[in-house]
Amino acid sequence: MTYQSTTAATRAFAALGDDTRRAIFERLGKRPLPVGKLTAGLSVSRPAVSQHLKVLKDAGLVTDRAAGTRRVYRLNPAGMAALRDQLETFWNRALDGYQDVVEQPTEERS
């Protein structure tokens, strides 16, 4: 994993530390949506959702495109790849640690 992908993953995890941003992120995981649709069911205003989207976009997790007079947001595959790389690194380290413990003779584990 490169420094750049680690930095991107750090920004992404920080952005997802907020409950509202995680809810928006999860909704965008189902399908691309405009701000108005993202706001429905959330306990924050439309301008607040726009601010959360800016944080997610700055973290590389979300992209947007113009669709007439509105913007449609979707998950950014590159940002998702950085998150996945970081999680795979954590997972592989955990498995390696588990393997080390399992392969130790029983008397050393006590």
N, C-alpha and C positions, 0 to 999 in steps of 0.2 A: 504494500500500500504506500502511496506517495504522500509527501507532506501536504500537497494540495488537496488530496481527497480526505485526509485527516482533518484539515482545517474546514473543508466544506461540511464534513460530518459533524464537527463540533458546532458550527453555526446552525446546522439543521436540528441537532438535538436541543440546542438552546431555544430555537424558535418553537419547537414542539413542547417545551416546558410549560406552556400556557394552555389551560383547559379549552378555551375558546378556539385557539389556533389549532389544537388537536382535533376538535370537532369539525372545523372547516376542512382540515386536511383529510379527515376520514370521509367527509361528504364528497370531496373532489376525487377520492379514490374510487368512488362508484361511477362518476361521470363528470365531464366538464360542466360548469355552471356559471351563470352570471351572478353578480353581487346580490341582486334582488332575491334570487332563489336561495342563495347561501344564507341570507339574513333570516328567512322564514324559519321559525322554530328556535332561533337563538335569542338569548336574553340581552342582546346588545343591539345598538342602532346600526343602521346601514353605514354611516361614516366610520363607526368602530370596526365593522367587518372589513371595510376598505383598508383601514390601518393595519389590521391583522394580516390581510392579504399582502400588504407591502412588506411586512416583516417576513412572511413566508417566501415571497418573491426574492427579497434581498438574501435570504438564506439558501436560495437556489432550489427550493422545493416546489415552486409554483411558477408557471408561465401564464401569459395571457395573450389574447388576440382580439382584434376588433371584430365585432359582428354587428354591423349597422351602427346604431348609436350607443351600443353597450360593449362591455368587455367580457369575454368568456374566459374563465380561469380553469386550468387543468394542472395535474401533477407534472412536474418536470422529470423526465426519465433520467437525466444526468444527475440531478439531486438525489433521486431515489437510488441510483447506482452507488453514490458515495455513502449513503446510509447503509446500504446492503453490504458494501465492502467492510465498513467499520464493524457491523454486527457479525459478519463472518469471521473477522479477526478475533473478536471477543469469544465467539463460539469455539473457534479452533483452539484458542488458548485454554479455555475451560476443559475441552475434551483432552488436550495434552496433559493438563494437570490431573484430570481424573485417571487417565491411563497410567501416569506415574505412580499414583497412589495404589491403584489396583495391582500393578506389577511389583510393588514392594513386597518383600517377604512379610508374612503375618506378624512376626515379632517386632518388626520395625514400625508397623502401623500403630501399635499400642501406645 
